[in-house]
Amino acid sequence: MKIEEKRSGETAREYAYRTIRDNIISLDLEPGSPFNDMEMSQHIGISRTPVREAVIQLSEESRIIEIFPQRGMRIALIDVELVEEARFLRLVLEKAAAELVCDMAGEEDLAWLEENIMLQEFYMERGSSGKLLDLDNEMHRKLFTICKKELTYNMCQRLAVHYDRIRSLSVAMVKDYKIIEDHKKLLQALKARDKHLAVDTMDKHLNRWMMNEQMFRAQYPQYFK
């Protein structure tokens, strides 16, 4: 399990929430595995109460942790219906964001996106799936920042955890350059202010996981509901 340092100004509950959520997305906390809040508090180095509060929040807002009264807790299995719901939300919002970015992106924004994609290629070649996923997240967040919809992005993240576990499987199992090619094509559309191409590219990009679903199920059947 990966434990990062507590950020400046971050409360104990926020730190616990971020740490648990990140490890769920990365699959270091595996789908279906038992979860013990006391052990987690010891790993993180904080008291049990903020960990418990973070667990309740994750359970209520996304159902990613299942709580069984008197029996314990576990990390939820991958539920394809919830993955699809998260994908649907991202698809609606990110297609709209891409269209807005065509009008609002400045040269510095486009240069930032181009540099990010170059770094994605660098880490893809080196098999650094964690860093690649971080860069992918930063790129998608940047689109919402450009069109001044950061609160919308943050709202979307509550449900996105289900979709993000599939993305972790994708970058770990499939050296899929099509993902980066999608990003390049999206950048070209943004530079050309071509809203139709930007929306179409985003649509195809966010639907790619379905092409690999059966492969994921075959290799990790214990992960799926």
Disulfide bonds with the S-S distance in Angstrom:
none
